[in-house]
Amino acid sequence: MNNIFFNKYLTIILLVLLSLALGYWAGSNFPYTQNTISSSVSNSISSSSSIDQNLFSHVWNIIHTNYFYQNVSNKNLYYGAINGMVNSLGDPHTLFFTPSQASSYYKAISGNNFAGIGVSLGYNTSGHIIIEQVLPNTPASNTGLIDGDIILSVNGNNSSNINNVVNEVRGNAGSSVSLKVQEQNGSIKIFNIKREQVHVSSEQIKNLGNGIIDVQILRFSDSSLSQWENSYSNTMSTVEALHPKKIILDLRGNPGGYFDAAIYAAGEFLPLNTLVAKQENRGGSYNSFRTTYQGNLQNIPLVILVNGGTASAAEIFSGAMQYYHRAIIVGQDTYGKGTAQNTFTFSDGALLVLTTKHWLLPSGRWITPKDPIIPNIKVNFSSKDFAQGIDNQLLAAENAN
């Protein structure tokens, strides 16, 4: 897990936390029908004199009449065309999912049980698919796989498409999957892992002793916002019952989730009605978001651990805590995702996740990859120490004052 691994790679969680880094706008969902869209598209194309309205149908027909392999799927062509249109925006957080991909998407963000190995995936800056996080108490956690390993192939199949990798890794409980990975020292290894039913809670509590409680928040999402809020509230009640002298919130590798979850979470540590974030839409209108309750951990010293995988809602939360000097931020620069997405569902089950807003910290600052959350105490992760069971960033958080 060297600096390259944590250097603002695109975090797209697709095994356990599928695309939570997209950072939903409060999980908003808008149904659309093909007829509505078709009418709008026709009007838009008609208004542009530079677009040949017949080009699409010409290409479609040429493929069907001239392509050497005759078994052409109209459905694949159709969805491929839409996917190309979405990709042309050049926005890594705007994505199109076919109906089958959308089904996997919903299952993953729900946090429900599935048969897998227990890792989250991402892209590094070179475009390689990497293991972003090996989740605790899962099949992968006992294999020797570590965060930052590059996935070269799954079951002997090479792919640069993260959706394909997901489909290869998932399978029936009890079956095995073979991963060929490149470790950070350059060595190549093959791991054969038996799939199991995996369910990972969004929060993990660990008592570090001396009154220090470590809470790892894996995501700001569950099957619904209310379910996540209930889980978070129960976790904080458990922490309160331990009478902590210091709380460490570990948000490393947390790709975000529901925007409103970050606002809700802040209420545990900031006074009622405190401004947490603002959002601006494409028309330039702003909305302000404030804490809606005042939790019982207001006066407990707080340290937040972050890294290059900390994104979206996790950055909203961390940035607000840093702005109000409520927490010491320890670790590495965050990902820098200051945009919010809406989800649009269609009658055939397809899904579009589209960037529609960006959010701002209380100061009005817009978080971007060039201007992320910068820790108060910078600590690069040591994979050498980690291999020996030592988490040097967590130790720095324990000692932060």
C-alpha positions, -999 to +999 in steps of 0.1 A: +000+000+000+025+026-012+020+062-021+011+053-057-017+031-045-032+059-024-026+087-050-062+096-059-072+065-077-108+061-088-125+042-061-154+021-074-165-005-049-181-033-068-178-065-047-191-054-013-198-017-017-206-015-054-201+020-066-207+036-033-180+061-042-205+076-065-219+094-035-257+094-041-277+125-036-296+111-006-303+080-027-326+099-050-342+078-077-362+090-107-382+066-130-381+073-167-398+056-197-382+050-231-410+069-248-403+101-227-366+098-234-370+091-271-392+122-276-366+144-257-337+129-277-355+135-310-361+171-302-325+176-290-310+161-321-334+180-344-323+213-329-286+206-338-278+211-375-244+195-370-258+160-362-267+136-390-299+121-376-296+090-398-260+081-388-270+058-360-294+038-381-268+036-409-241+022-386-267-002-371-277-016-405-241-018-417-231-039-387-261-063-393-254-067-430-216-067-431-201-078-397-184-112-402-199-128-370-235-129-378-250-135-344-252-098-334-273-091-303-296-061-308-298-057-271-260-056-267-257-030-295-284-009-279-269-009-244-234-005-259-245+026-277-260+041-245-229+032-225-207+049-252-229+081-249-225+081-211-187+074-213-183+103-237-190+127-209-156+119-194-170+118-159-159+087-140-188+091-115-215+090-142-222+054-152-248+034-171-258-001-159-277-027-180-306-044-162-284-073-150-257-049-139-282-028-121-295-058-103-260-066-090-256-029-081-287-028-059-278-061-042-243-048-033-254-014-019-280-031+002-253-048+023-273-081+021-256-114+021-239-126-011-214-153-020-180-137-026-146-133-010-149-100+009-128-074-010-136-040-024-121-030-058-109+002-073-088+015-102-054+030-096-041+059-117-026+036-143-061+021-149-053-012-132-080-029-111-067-032-076-078-046-043-088-014-025-096-030+008-096-065+022-126-066+045-123-082+080-136-116+088-141-126+052-125-154+031-100-129+016-088-118+050-071-151+057-053-155+024-024-131+023-041-107-001-035-071+010-048-037+000-031-024-032-026-058-049-032-055-087-056-081-101-042-095-133-068-122-140-097-140-124-102-177-132-076-172-159-095-145-176-079-111-181-101-080-180-098-042-176-135-039-170-144-039-133-179-052-140-164-083-156-141-089-127-170-086-103-190-112-122-160-136-122-153-132-085-189-137-074-204-172-075-221-199-055-212-203-018-187-231-014-173-228-049-137-214-055-123-185-074-087-181-086-071-147-085-038-139-101-024-108-085+008-086-087+020-076-052+036-043-046+071-057-047+063-069-082+060-106-074+031-126-090+010-149-069-022-170-074-048-172-047-075-199-047-103-187-024-135-204-015-165-182-017-187-177+013-218-158+023-205-124+031-222-097+051-201-068+064-216-043+089-211-007+079-194-001+113-168-021+133-159-013+169-126-021+185-115-013+221-078-003+219-074+001+256-066+031+277-100+045+269-094+047+232-122+033+210-116+027+173-147+028+151-142+018+115-169+031+092-167+011+060-194+031+041-221+057+046-248+035+030-270+005+036-301-009+020-317+025+029-307+057+045-329+050+076-313+016+080-278+031+079-288+058+104-302+032+128-270+012+125-248+043+131-269+053+161-266+019+177-229+019+171-225+053+187-246+042+217-223+013+221-193+036+220-209+059+246-215+030+269-177+022+269-171+057+284-143+066+259-115+091+265-108+093+228-126+081+197-108+072+165-131+071+134-113+051+107-126+063+073-097+049+053-111+033+022-146+046+029-159+055-006-189+075+008-225+067+001-256+087+010-249+125+012-275+128+040-257+101+060-227+124+064-250+152+076-267+128+101-233+114+113-220+148+121-248+154+146-231+130+170-201+153+173-213+189+164-240+210+180-275+211+168-281+232+136-244+234+127-238+239+090-221+207+077-222+212+039-238+231+010-248+218-024-250+237-057-270+225-087-263+233-124-284+265-122-262+279-094-288+275-066-275+265-032-290+244-004-275+243+031-274+212+053-272+214+090-271+189+119-306+178+129-298+165+164-271+168+191-255+135+201-239+126+234-202+125+222-198+162+217-169+166+242-150+134+235-116+140+217-119+128+181-094+117+156-103+107+120-082+084+099-083+091+061-065+081+029-068+082-009-098+059-007-117+082+015-143+099-007-176+116-011-198+115+020-167+104+040-150+136+029-180+157+037-180+144+072-142+147+076-140+182+061-167+195+084-150+181+115-117+196+104-133+230+096-148+233+131-115+220+147-136+192+161-113+164+150-076+159+142-073+144+107-045+118+104-033+098+074-030+107+037-048+131+013-083+120+005-097+112-030-112+146-036-148+138-048-170+169-045-198+159-067-232+143-061-251+119-083-288+111-089-299+076-100-324+073-128-342+040-133-358+029-166-387+006-174-365-022-186-345-022-153-315-003-166-299+024-144-282+057-150-261+073-123-255+109-133-236+138-117-261+165-110-246+186-082-215+194-064-211+200-027-191+225-007-176+225+028-190+250+054-163+274+042-176+273+006-146+252-005-152+227-032-134+194-027-116+182-059-088+158-067-065+187-068-078+201-035-088+172-013-090+169+025-054+173+037-047+157+071-035+177+100-009+149+106+003+133+074+013+096+078+021+074+048+010+038+052+037+013+057+030-020+040+061-034+055+048-027+090+013-039+081+028-072+069+041-076+105+007-068+120+015-031+127-008-003+115+014+027+117-014+052+108-036+038+135-007+041+160-003+078+149-040+083+155-037+068+190-009+092+199-025+123+182-034+151+206 
